[in-house]
Amino acid sequence: MALARALATSPGLLLLDEPLSALDARVRLRLRHEIKALQRRLGVTTIMVTHDQEEALTMADRIVVMNHGAIDQVGTPQEIYRQPATAFVADFVGSMNFLTGTLEAPDRVKVDGLVVSCPPQEGLAVGTAVRLSIRPEDVRVRDLPADVANRVAVEVTELDFVGAFCRATLAMRAAATVTLTADFSSNLIRDLGVAVGSRLDVALPPDRLRVFAA
């Protein structure tokens, strides 16, 4: 009703402040699509405030991520998710692994004895303390070639069922204090027989790694 009243005057700009926050998950999901379709049909420029990252990613053409009142990044959902400008954006939008290390060379980070190849870094001096990041779905495990970059031996210490996939906690066998989370599809879990205690090799694709100053 509030949205209908706001649109009745044919506004040139529509402001929405957490419009779906009080709704249950199923209704919220349906209304996301209805609001997006309505906005596109009417052509009304809409600014929507939300703390729900999934809501922002699915509804927005452009996202503004704010941190303590300052803008950290403006971009498309794909840019915000795949190319976060700061560690805050990377951590706030979606799930992210962070590994603390040192920039050993412009394209290498040392993490507790493990040397990881990454995209060349500009603006960071060798020896700088950094946070290496990778999203759980980007950790590769299936069909790894012999010369794959950033191969890491791990042990599965936890396995949480999340419906279509399982979120695994992986301890690096060469550095047990360093852990990763990885999202494994149900098919992969079945095909490889992955369970708590399983030992396997994973790869951290260099093109999926982001490096931030610590």
CORQUIPE-V539841 format. One line per field, one symbol per residue. phi: phi as a letter, one per 30 degrees, with the letter a starting at -180 (. if undefined). Layout:
BEGIN
phi = ???
END
This chain:
BEGIN
phi = .dddddddchddbccbchdcdccdeddddddeddddddddddiddbcbcacdddddddccdbccccbhicddabadeddddcbddbdddeddcicbdbcdabddaebbbcbhjcccdbdeccicdejddbcdbadedcdcbchdddcddhdbdbbdcbbcdbjdbccccccdddaddcbbcbccddddeddcidbejdcacbbceedccbbbdd
END
